[in-house]
Amino acid sequence: MNTTKAKYLLFGAAAVLLALAIFWPMRGAKKPPAQRTHVMVPSPPASAEPAISNAEIEQRNSSLDRISGLSGDQTLGLLSRMTPSERAELGRRFIFLAPNSLNNQKIGLFFHAWSKLDAKVAFQMALNFQNKSQSWTALMSVFEGVDPKDAMSLVNGLQQTAPGTISADVGTSLLLTGLTKWAYADGAGAAAWLDKFGGSLAPAIWQAVAETWGTLDPAGALAWINKQSDRALKEKQMDGVITGWVKTDLPAAAQYAREHLDGSMNSESHVALAANQLAAKDSKSAIAYIDSLPEGSAKQFAQTMAATKWAYNEPATAAAWVSSLPPDAQAAAVAGVVAMWAPQDPQASANWINTLQGAARDSAISAYSASLAPRDPGTALGWAQSISSDSIRTSTVDQLVAQWLQRDPTTASEWINRSELPNEEKMRLLLPRR
């Protein structure tokens, strides 16, 4: 029984993580992805700037202040009234700005707007920055600002640069952004460019191009994917197409996903995504779609994803539907409901948890404890200790304690020592963790 419960908890947790990624994508400054790939990039163009004094630098900086506080459109309007040589001179002056957040903001605005007017020149100028933060800001702003019809020139320019100018991680990020832009204007062209490199480029790039093309032309994107011989890349491409397709033609994408269930986790994630998106639009359609799926893990995955999406807006109604599911399906789906409901109404979600039994209750308590822990770790651990499954209880308690010890080791240690836990359990929890 414990093994079965643990399986449902892990399944539910994986589904909830996927759902949370859909609801709350990370915001803020973009960072280079962890994947590394070989990108050909040039040595930076030699600067013609002579040695200058600090006073001269400050005087030049003051002439760039008018960029501060402008919107993207205002900056574009300012640059469009300049001649190409004036823009180039202003861009060259940015190279000598002191590295700080305000100057980074100016760099971002300027190079984003410049890319819309002359992407090639803006890219070449961006290669001159020596400070890593400024370089990243300028280069990514160029690739994000370029019009899709001009993105091909940036991608090709990046490929032609000499080795060592841009790190592999930055190159991967630029390629992902540039090829995604290119795919908006010419999906077949961006895909054909990718085909020349095979698996030497990060799978995320293949997925991004497939998603963009799938949004605009799913039939063309699917035909491209069907020619792919690399299974891992093909799965990433298919993930991308389905993700893009559900945005523009959800019924067709959902039907395709259902018709192509093949027992793989990849295909099951596609029907789950379709159910999730259907739940956002019409819960009745989502339930009908789920009911049409064959019994098994794909159906349970879809139930979990639909319940999680539904619970974001109507948690009590979603909870009632989950309570009507078979016990094994409940065990996976309750975690998604609790993850959405607990932050909104902890008491109401706790009351519902107390109506559950068996594996479903254990899964719900684990999710509830995780939601409560940042605000009230002691109460969260109290809930976690009521989990009936030994393995799930130990796993949940260990995770909560580890997080608390990291945030506030003194208070966490005091709580553990005062608790009614067996002495051997206290000692185990307090042991240094690697």
C-alpha positions in Angstrom: 0.0 0.0 0.0 2.8 2.4 0.9 4.5 1.9 -2.5 1.2 2.6 -4.3 0.7 5.7 -2.3 4.2 6.9 -3.0 3.7 6.3 -6.7 0.5 8.5 -6.8 2.2 11.2 -4.8 5.2 11.4 -7.1 2.9 11.3 -10.1 0.8 14.2 -8.7 3.9 16.2 -7.8 5.3 16.0 -11.3 2.0 17.1 -12.8 1.7 20.0 -10.4 5.2 21.2 -11.2 4.2 21.2 -14.9 1.0 23.0 -14.2 2.8 25.6 -12.1 5.2 26.2 -14.9 2.3 27.0 -17.2 0.6 29.3 -14.7 3.5 31.2 -13.3 6.4 31.5 -15.7 9.4 33.2 -14.2 9.6 36.9 -14.8 12.4 39.3 -14.7 15.8 39.4 -16.4 16.5 36.6 -18.7 19.6 34.4 -18.1 21.5 32.2 -20.4 20.2 28.6 -20.2 22.4 25.9 -18.7 22.8 23.9 -22.0 26.0 24.4 -23.8 26.4 24.3 -27.6 29.1 25.3 -30.1 28.5 28.7 -31.7 30.8 30.4 -34.1 31.4 34.0 -33.0 33.9 36.8 -34.0 36.6 38.7 -32.1 35.1 42.1 -31.1 35.7 44.9 -33.6 38.7 47.0 -32.5 37.5 50.2 -30.9 38.7 53.5 -32.4 38.1 55.2 -29.1 41.3 57.0 -27.9 42.3 57.2 -24.3 40.0 59.6 -22.5 39.8 61.1 -19.0 37.1 60.4 -16.4 35.8 64.0 -16.9 35.4 63.4 -20.6 33.5 60.1 -20.0 31.2 61.9 -17.6 30.5 64.6 -20.1 29.7 62.0 -22.8 27.5 60.1 -20.4 25.4 63.2 -19.7 24.5 63.3 -23.5 23.0 59.8 -23.1 20.7 60.7 -20.2 17.8 61.5 -22.5 17.5 57.8 -23.1 16.6 57.3 -19.5 12.9 57.0 -18.7 11.8 56.7 -22.3 9.5 54.0 -23.5 10.5 51.6 -26.2 8.4 53.5 -28.8 9.9 56.8 -27.7 13.4 55.5 -28.0 12.7 54.1 -31.4 11.3 57.5 -32.4 14.4 59.2 -31.2 16.7 56.9 -33.1 14.6 57.0 -36.3 15.3 60.8 -36.4 19.0 60.2 -36.4 21.2 59.4 -39.3 22.9 55.9 -39.4 26.2 57.6 -38.5 24.7 59.4 -35.6 23.2 56.2 -34.3 26.5 54.4 -34.6 28.3 57.2 -32.7 25.8 57.1 -29.9 26.0 53.4 -29.8 29.8 53.6 -29.6 29.5 55.9 -26.6 27.4 53.3 -24.8 30.5 51.0 -24.8 32.2 53.3 -22.3 29.3 53.7 -19.8 30.1 52.6 -16.3 28.4 49.2 -15.5 25.3 49.8 -13.3 21.6 49.1 -13.5 20.6 52.6 -14.9 23.1 52.3 -17.7 22.1 48.8 -18.4 18.5 50.1 -18.8 19.7 52.7 -21.3 21.7 50.0 -23.2 18.7 47.8 -23.4 16.4 50.5 -24.7 18.9 51.7 -27.2 19.9 48.4 -28.7 16.4 47.1 -28.8 15.3 50.1 -30.8 18.4 50.2 -33.0 17.8 46.6 -33.9 14.5 47.5 -35.5 16.3 50.1 -37.7 19.5 48.2 -38.6 19.9 44.9 -36.8 23.3 44.0 -38.4 25.0 47.2 -37.4 23.5 47.0 -33.9 24.7 43.5 -33.5 28.3 44.3 -34.5 28.3 47.3 -32.1 27.0 45.1 -29.3 30.0 42.8 -29.7 32.3 45.6 -28.4 31.2 45.5 -24.8 33.8 44.1 -22.4 31.6 44.0 -19.3 29.6 40.7 -19.3 26.4 42.2 -18.0 26.4 45.0 -20.5 27.3 42.6 -23.3 24.5 40.3 -22.4 22.0 43.2 -22.2 23.1 44.7 -25.5 23.2 41.4 -27.5 19.9 40.0 -26.1 18.2 43.4 -26.7 19.3 43.3 -30.3 17.9 39.8 -30.8 14.7 40.6 -29.0 14.2 43.8 -30.8 14.7 42.6 -34.4 11.7 42.3 -36.7 11.0 38.7 -37.6 11.7 39.4 -41.3 15.3 40.4 -40.4 16.0 37.7 -37.8 17.7 35.5 -40.4 20.5 38.0 -40.9 21.2 38.0 -37.1 21.2 34.2 -36.9 23.6 33.9 -39.8 25.8 36.8 -38.4 26.0 34.9 -35.1 27.1 31.8 -36.9 29.8 33.6 -38.8 31.5 35.3 -35.8 34.8 34.0 -34.6 35.2 31.5 -31.8 35.6 33.0 -28.3 33.8 36.3 -28.6 30.6 35.1 -27.1 30.3 32.3 -24.6 28.5 29.1 -25.6 25.7 29.7 -23.2 25.1 33.2 -24.4 25.3 32.0 -28.0 22.6 29.3 -27.3 20.3 32.0 -25.8 20.8 34.3 -28.8 20.2 31.4 -31.3 17.0 30.4 -29.4 15.7 34.0 -29.5 16.8 34.7 -33.1 15.5 31.4 -34.6 12.2 31.8 -32.8 11.8 35.3 -34.3 12.8 33.9 -37.7 10.2 31.1 -37.4 7.4 33.8 -37.1 8.3 35.1 -40.5 9.5 31.8 -42.2 9.0 28.6 -40.2 10.3 26.4 -43.0 13.4 28.5 -43.4 14.2 28.5 -39.7 13.6 24.7 -39.6 15.8 24.1 -42.7 18.6 26.1 -41.0 18.3 23.9 -37.9 18.4 20.7 -39.9 22.0 21.6 -41.0 23.2 21.2 -37.5 21.3 18.2 -36.1 22.0 17.4 -32.5 24.8 19.8 -32.1 22.4 22.5 -31.0 20.4 22.6 -27.8 17.1 20.6 -27.9 15.4 23.7 -26.4 16.1 25.6 -29.7 14.4 22.8 -31.7 11.4 22.9 -29.4 11.1 26.7 -29.6 11.2 26.8 -33.4 8.6 24.0 -33.5 6.4 25.8 -31.1 6.4 29.0 -33.1 5.8 27.2 -36.4 3.2 25.0 -34.7 1.3 28.2 -33.7 1.2 29.4 -37.3 1.2 26.3 -39.4 0.9 23.0 -37.5 0.6 20.9 -40.6 3.9 22.2 -42.0 5.6 21.8 -38.6 4.3 18.2 -38.3 5.6 17.4 -41.7 9.1 18.7 -40.6 9.0 16.6 -37.5 8.1 13.4 -39.3 11.4 13.7 -41.1 13.4 13.8 -37.9 15.4 10.6 -37.2 16.7 11.6 -33.8 14.1 10.4 -31.3 15.0 12.8 -28.5 14.9 15.8 -30.8 11.6 14.6 -32.3 10.0 14.5 -28.9 11.1 18.0 -28.1 9.8 19.2 -31.5 6.5 17.5 -30.9 6.2 19.1 -27.5 6.8 22.4 -29.1 4.2 21.9 -31.9 1.5 20.8 -29.4 2.2 23.7 -27.1 1.9 26.2 -30.0 -1.0 24.5 -31.6 -3.3 24.6 -28.5 -2.9 28.4 -28.6 -4.5 28.8 -32.0 -6.7 25.7 -32.6 -7.3 23.9 -29.3 -9.9 21.4 -30.5 -7.7 20.2 -33.4 -4.6 20.0 -31.2 -6.5 18.1 -28.5 -7.9 15.6 -31.1 -4.5 15.1 -32.6 -3.0 14.4 -29.1 -5.7 11.9 -28.3 -5.3 10.1 -31.6 -1.5 9.8 -31.2 -1.4 8.4 -27.7 1.2 5.7 -27.8 1.9 4.9 -24.2 4.9 7.2 -23.9 5.1 9.9 -21.3 5.6 12.4 -24.1 2.3 11.6 -25.7 0.5 11.5 -22.4 1.8 15.0 -21.6 0.2 16.2 -24.8 -3.3 15.1 -23.9 -2.7 16.5 -20.4 -1.8 19.9 -21.8 -4.9 19.8 -24.0 -7.1 19.0 -21.0 -5.4 21.8 -19.0 -6.1 24.3 -21.7 -9.7 23.1 -22.2 -10.3 23.5 -18.5 -9.3 27.1 -18.7 -11.9 27.7 -21.4 -14.8 25.3 -20.6 -14.7 22.8 -17.8 -17.5 20.7 -19.4 -15.5 20.4 -22.5 -12.4 19.4 -20.5 -14.4 16.7 -18.6 -15.9 15.4 -21.9 -12.4 15.2 -23.4 -11.0 13.4 -20.4 -13.9 10.9 -20.4 -13.0 10.1 -24.0 -9.5 9.0 -23.0 -8.6 5.4 -22.4 -8.2 4.3 -18.8 -4.7 4.5 -17.4 -2.0 7.0 -16.6 -2.7 9.3 -19.5 -6.2 9.8 -18.3 -5.0 10.4 -14.7 -2.4 12.9 -15.9 -5.1 14.8 -17.9 -7.4 14.8 -14.8 -4.6 16.2 -12.7 -3.8 19.0 -15.2 -7.4 19.9 -15.8 -8.1 20.0 -12.0 -5.1 22.2 -11.4 -6.2 24.7 -14.1 -9.8 24.6 -13.0 -8.8 25.1 -9.3 -7.0 28.3 -10.1 -10.3 30.1 -10.8 -12.9 27.8 -9.2 -11.2 25.7 -6.5 -14.3 24.5 -4.6 -15.9 23.3 -7.9 -12.7 21.6 -9.0 -12.4 20.0 -5.6 -15.9 18.6 -5.9 -15.1 17.1 -9.3 -11.9 15.5 -8.1 -13.8 14.0 -5.1 -16.1 12.3 -7.6 -13.2 10.6 -9.4 -12.1 7.0 -8.6 -9.7 6.8 -5.6 -6.5 6.2 -7.7 -7.3 9.2 -9.9 -8.0 11.3 -6.8 -4.6 10.6 -5.4 -2.9 12.3 -8.3 -5.3 15.1 -8.9 -5.8 16.4 -5.3 -2.3 17.8 -5.1 -3.0 20.1 -8.1 -6.2 21.4 -6.5 -4.5 22.0 -3.1 -1.5 23.8 -4.8 -4.0 26.3 -6.3 -6.5 26.5 -3.4 -4.3 26.6 -0.3 -2.7 30.0 -1.1 -6.1 31.5 -1.8 -8.1 30.0 1.2 -6.1 27.8 3.6 -9.0 27.1 5.8 -11.4 26.0 3.1 -8.8 23.8 1.4 -7.9 22.3 4.8 -11.6 21.5 5.4 -11.8 19.7 2.1 -8.6 17.7 2.8 -10.3 16.4 6.0 -13.0 14.9 3.8 -10.4 12.8 1.9 -9.2 9.3 2.7 -6.2 7.1 2.0 -3.7 8.0 -0.7 -5.7 11.0 -1.8 -5.5 12.5 1.7 -1.8 11.8 2.0 -1.1 13.4 -1.3 -3.3 16.5 -0.4 -1.6 16.9 3.0 1.9 16.8 1.4 0.9 19.5 -1.1 -0.8 21.6 1.7 2.2 21.4 3.9 4.5 22.6 1.1 2.1 25.5 0.5 1.9 26.5 4.1 5.7 26.0 5.0 7.0 29.4 3.8 4.5 31.2 6.1 4.1 28.8 9.0 6.7 26.0 8.9 5.7 24.7 12.4 2.1 24.2 11.4 3.1 22.7 8.1 5.2 20.1 9.8 2.3 19.3 12.1 0.2 18.6 9.1 2.9 16.5 7.5 3.2 14.3 10.5 -0.4 13.3 10.1 0.3 11.6 6.8 -0.4 7.9 7.1 2.1 6.5 4.6 5.5 6.1 6.3 7.4 6.8 3.1 5.4 9.9 2.1 5.4 11.3 5.6 9.2 10.9 5.9 9.8 12.4 2.5 7.6 15.4 3.2 8.9 16.0 6.7 12.5 15.8 5.5 11.9 18.3 2.7 10.1 20.8 5.0 12.8 20.5 7.6 15.6 21.0 5.1 14.0 24.1 3.7 13.3 25.5 7.2 16.9 24.8 8.4 18.2 26.6 5.3 16.0 29.7 5.9 16.1 29.9 9.7 18.3 27.2 11.3 18.0 28.5 14.8 14.2 28.5 15.0 14.0 25.2 13.0 16.4 23.5 15.4 14.4 24.8 18.4 11.2 23.5 17.0 12.7 20.0 16.3 14.1 19.8 19.8 10.8 20.8 21.4 8.7 18.5 19.2 7.3 15.1 20.3 9.3 13.3 17.7 11.4 10.3 18.8 14.9 11.2 19.8 16.4 9.2 17.0 14.2 11.1 14.5 15.3 14.5 16.0 18.9 13.5 15.7 18.4 12.4 12.1 16.7 15.7 11.1 19.4 17.8 12.8 22.3 16.0 11.1 24.2 18.3 8.7 22.9 17.8 5.1 25.1 17.8 2.0 
